[in-house]
Amino acid sequence: MKQTILVVEDDLMIRKLISIYLSKAGYDVLEAPDGEAAKDVFLTEHPCLIILDLMLPKVSGEEFTTWVRKQERNEVSIIMLSAKSRTEDKINGLNLGADDYLVKPFDPDELVAHVEAVLRRTGQFCQKIAYNGLCIKPRKGEVLLYNQELKLTKHEFNLLYYMMENPNTVISRENLIDQLYPYSEKIILDRTIDAHIKKLRRKVEEDPASPKRIITVRGMGYRFVTE
């Protein structure tokens, strides 16, 4: 799975330039023009790394960094971008919670190298799949909905993980049974899967009676929807 990077920069040309270079380097890139919009993207998409301009409208880069570091179970890395080149400015940025600090103007290739260096140190914490505020961390056994942890049973977790690994694909009940009970010699009925789905919807859907994430495909099975 690709690692996701959020670029927070109010200068459109700089933001697009950074996005182009990161995309070419193989990353999924999200964008935000200010700190306020960046908060929404952060809570919804769970990026692995944030490239953050300090001189932002609405919410400054420093304020945004402080807010990010107050979020529970936050493992995102931050690279600050700033025209401020004094040593004390860099120290202040790092003390606020940045993992790296790059002075403007910068070479885009150098920025990509800094991104790769930071993710070599922190990337192991960023094994996750996230869609529309729902995030699963398979290595840690965690599921977050808008950054709030959900309590799932083993079967619910495995079911959600398999579906999020195969988004927008119709998955039959038989396939789900094989995933949840691979070594079972007992007869597992379709209604067992339906019961798991019903309980899972109560935890991940805003309205379980009218699901938007896990939908039923009549006569075929279920589909995890990302849009």
C-alpha positions as CSV (number, residue, x, y, z in Angstrom):
1,M,0.0,0.0,0.0
2,K,1.2,3.5,-0.8
3,Q,2.1,6.0,2.0
4,T,0.0,9.1,2.1
5,I,1.5,12.6,2.4
6,L,-0.5,15.8,3.2
7,V,0.9,19.0,1.7
8,V,-0.2,22.1,3.6
9,E,0.8,25.2,1.6
10,D,-1.2,28.3,0.7
11,D,0.9,29.1,-2.4
12,L,-0.8,27.2,-5.1
13,M,2.2,26.9,-7.4
14,I,4.5,25.6,-4.6
15,R,1.8,23.2,-3.4
16,K,1.3,21.8,-6.9
17,L,5.1,21.5,-7.5
18,I,5.6,19.6,-4.3
19,S,2.6,17.3,-5.1
20,I,4.0,16.5,-8.6
21,Y,7.4,15.5,-7.3
22,L,6.0,13.4,-4.5
23,S,3.6,11.7,-6.8
24,K,6.4,10.8,-9.2
25,A,8.3,9.4,-6.2
26,G,5.4,7.0,-5.6
27,Y,3.4,8.6,-2.8
28,D,-0.3,9.3,-2.6
29,V,-0.6,13.1,-2.1
30,L,-3.3,15.1,-0.4
31,E,-3.4,18.9,-0.4
32,A,-4.7,21.7,1.9
33,P,-4.4,25.5,1.4
34,D,-4.5,26.4,5.0
35,G,-4.4,25.0,8.6
36,E,-8.1,24.9,9.0
37,A,-8.6,22.7,5.9
38,A,-5.6,20.6,6.9
39,K,-7.3,19.6,10.2
40,D,-10.3,18.2,8.2
41,V,-8.0,16.3,5.9
42,F,-5.9,15.0,8.8
43,L,-8.9,13.6,10.7
44,T,-10.4,12.1,7.5
45,E,-7.5,10.6,5.7
46,H,-4.9,9.8,8.4
47,P,-1.7,10.8,6.4
48,C,1.7,9.2,7.2
49,L,3.6,12.5,6.8
50,I,2.7,16.2,6.6
51,I,4.7,18.8,4.7
52,L,3.8,22.0,6.4
53,D,4.4,25.6,5.5
54,L,4.6,27.8,8.6
55,M,3.1,31.0,7.2
56,L,-0.5,29.9,6.7
57,P,-3.8,31.7,6.8
58,K,-6.5,30.9,9.4
59,V,-4.4,28.5,11.5
60,S,-0.6,29.0,11.5
61,G,1.8,26.1,10.9
62,E,3.0,26.4,14.5
63,E,-0.6,26.2,15.8
64,F,-1.4,23.3,13.5
65,T,1.6,21.4,14.6
66,T,0.6,21.8,18.3
67,W,-2.9,20.7,17.5
68,V,-1.6,17.6,15.6
69,R,0.6,16.6,18.5
70,K,-2.3,16.7,20.9
71,Q,-4.3,14.1,18.9
72,E,-4.4,10.7,20.6
73,R,-2.5,7.8,19.0
74,N,-0.9,10.3,16.6
75,E,2.0,8.8,14.7
76,V,2.3,11.2,11.8
77,S,5.6,12.8,10.8
78,I,5.9,16.5,10.1
79,I,8.4,18.3,7.8
80,M,8.2,22.1,8.3
81,L,8.9,24.5,5.4
82,S,9.7,28.1,6.2
83,A,11.6,31.2,4.9
84,K,12.8,31.6,8.5
85,S,16.4,30.4,8.4
86,R,17.6,31.4,11.9
87,T,18.9,28.6,14.1
88,E,16.4,29.6,16.8
89,D,13.5,29.3,14.3
90,K,14.6,25.8,13.4
91,I,15.0,24.8,17.1
92,N,11.5,26.2,17.8
93,G,10.0,24.2,15.0
94,L,11.6,21.0,16.1
95,N,10.6,21.6,19.7
96,L,7.0,22.0,18.7
97,G,7.1,18.5,17.3
98,A,8.5,18.7,13.7
99,D,10.6,15.8,12.6
100,D,12.5,17.9,10.1
101,Y,12.9,21.5,9.0
102,L,13.6,22.8,5.5
103,V,14.3,26.4,4.6
104,K,12.7,28.1,1.5
105,P,13.6,28.2,-1.3
106,F,14.3,24.5,-1.6
107,D,15.1,22.1,-4.3
108,P,12.1,19.7,-4.8
109,D,14.4,16.7,-5.2
110,E,16.0,17.7,-1.8
111,L,12.5,17.7,-0.3
112,V,11.8,14.3,-1.6
113,A,15.1,13.1,-0.1
114,H,14.1,14.5,3.3
115,V,10.7,12.8,3.0
116,E,12.3,9.4,2.3
117,A,14.8,9.9,5.2
118,V,12.0,10.7,7.7
119,L,9.8,7.8,6.5
120,R,12.8,5.4,6.8
121,R,12.7,6.3,10.5
122,T,9.0,6.5,11.1
123,G,7.4,4.5,8.2
124,Q,7.0,1.3,10.3
125,F,4.3,3.2,12.3
126,C,2.4,4.1,9.2
127,Q,1.0,0.7,8.1
128,K,-2.6,1.6,7.7
129,I,-5.6,1.8,5.3
130,A,-7.8,4.8,5.5
131,Y,-11.0,5.9,3.7
132,N,-13.2,8.8,4.6
133,G,-12.3,9.0,8.3
134,L,-12.1,5.2,8.9
135,C,-8.6,3.9,9.5
136,I,-7.4,0.4,10.2
137,K,-3.8,-0.3,11.4
138,P,-3.3,-4.1,10.9
139,R,0.0,-4.3,12.7
140,K,-1.3,-2.6,15.8
141,G,-4.8,-4.1,15.7
142,E,-6.4,-0.7,15.9
143,V,-9.4,0.8,14.1
144,L,-10.1,4.6,14.3
145,L,-13.1,6.5,13.2
146,Y,-12.3,10.2,12.9
147,N,-9.3,9.6,15.2
148,Q,-11.5,7.9,17.9
149,E,-10.6,4.2,18.6
150,L,-13.3,1.6,18.0
151,K,-13.5,-1.6,20.0
152,L,-13.9,-4.5,17.5
153,T,-14.0,-8.2,18.1
154,K,-11.4,-10.4,16.3
155,H,-13.9,-11.4,13.6
156,E,-15.1,-7.9,13.1
157,F,-11.5,-6.6,12.8
158,N,-10.5,-9.4,10.3
159,L,-13.7,-8.8,8.3
160,L,-13.2,-5.1,8.1
161,Y,-9.5,-5.5,7.2
162,Y,-10.2,-7.9,4.4
163,M,-12.9,-5.6,3.0
164,M,-10.8,-2.5,3.2
165,E,-8.0,-4.3,1.4
166,N,-10.4,-5.0,-1.4
167,P,-12.4,-1.8,-1.7
168,N,-15.2,-1.3,-4.2
169,T,-15.2,-5.1,-4.9
170,V,-18.2,-7.4,-4.4
171,I,-17.1,-10.1,-1.9
172,S,-19.3,-13.1,-1.6
173,R,-20.4,-14.5,1.8
174,E,-18.5,-17.7,0.9
175,N,-15.3,-15.7,0.4
176,L,-15.8,-14.0,3.8
177,I,-16.4,-17.3,5.5
178,D,-13.1,-18.6,4.1
179,Q,-11.3,-15.5,5.4
180,L,-12.8,-15.6,8.9
181,Y,-12.9,-19.3,9.5
182,P,-10.1,-20.8,7.3
183,Y,-9.5,-23.8,9.5
184,S,-13.0,-24.5,10.7
185,E,-14.5,-28.0,10.2
186,K,-17.8,-26.7,11.3
187,I,-20.6,-25.6,8.9
188,I,-20.6,-21.8,8.9
189,L,-23.9,-20.4,7.7
190,D,-24.3,-17.3,5.6
191,R,-26.3,-15.7,8.4
192,T,-23.2,-15.9,10.7
193,I,-21.5,-13.5,8.3
194,D,-24.6,-11.3,8.1
195,A,-24.6,-11.1,11.9
196,H,-20.9,-10.0,11.9
197,I,-21.7,-7.4,9.2
198,K,-24.7,-6.1,11.2
199,K,-22.6,-5.6,14.4
200,L,-19.7,-4.0,12.4
201,R,-22.1,-1.5,10.8
202,R,-23.2,-0.4,14.2
203,K,-19.6,0.7,14.9
204,V,-18.5,2.1,11.6
205,E,-21.7,3.6,10.1
206,E,-23.3,6.9,11.0
207,D,-26.7,5.3,10.3
208,P,-26.4,1.4,10.4
209,A,-29.9,1.2,8.9
210,S,-28.8,3.1,5.8
211,P,-25.1,2.1,5.4
212,K,-22.7,4.1,3.3
213,R,-19.5,2.2,3.9
214,I,-20.5,-1.5,3.9
215,I,-23.3,-2.1,1.4
216,T,-25.2,-5.2,0.5
217,V,-25.1,-6.4,-3.1
218,R,-28.3,-8.4,-3.4
219,G,-27.7,-12.0,-4.3
220,M,-24.0,-11.6,-4.4
221,G,-22.5,-10.4,-1.0
222,Y,-21.1,-7.2,0.3
223,R,-19.0,-4.3,-0.9
224,F,-16.8,-1.8,1.0
225,V,-17.4,1.6,-0.6
226,T,-14.7,4.3,-0.6
227,E,-16.6,7.1,-2.3
